[in-house]
């Protein structure tokens, strides 16, 4: 049984997204991340509220999103293939 063209495109795009996200995470995780921690409060009226950007850099967040979208696409493809199998 020949696969439709959209499933081939989905597999290729999903695999590329996982690969690109993995490479992005590998490159950005090797770089040190500094978030400016200090031991005293320079201004007492300022309240520090850390966000997600303080612990992960922007390229790391993009890498996580690429890996997640690629895995979702591959999971969709696997479910479609398993669901469309002929039952005997």
Order of alpha helices (4+ residues) and beta strands (2+ residues): alpha-alpha
